[in-house]
Amino acid sequence: MNLSADVAADLRVAAVAAGCTVALSLVLRYGLGVSASPLLRLSPLAVYFGYLFLGKGSTGSAVENPRLWMLLTVVVTLGTGAYAVA
């Protein structure tokens, strides 16, 4: 991958993490009326930091695929939402 592709991948993963964080916070607070802790609402951002520290490299590993990290962010968001409602 070249530098511009790396930057674009980083931006996509960051955008998904930010969007999921905002969506989770809005749905929990205004959609479902659940008062969740800030740490719980910020949980999708943890996946982004995992991507920054574990998912970047040039070994060709499947863990380095940005789409995997975007999907993982969505799964964590949905799981966190289900946990907060239960």
Number of C-alpha atoms within 10 A of each C-alpha: 8 6 8 9 10 14 11 12 17 16 13 16 23 21 14 19 28 17 16 24 20 15 14 21 22 15 13 20 14 10 10 12 11 15 13 14 10 9 10 16 23 19 18 27 22 14 23 23 13 12 23 16 10 12 18 18 14 8 8 9 10 10 15 17 15 20 14 14 23 23 15 17 27 18 14 19 25 15 12 19 20 11 10 16 13 6
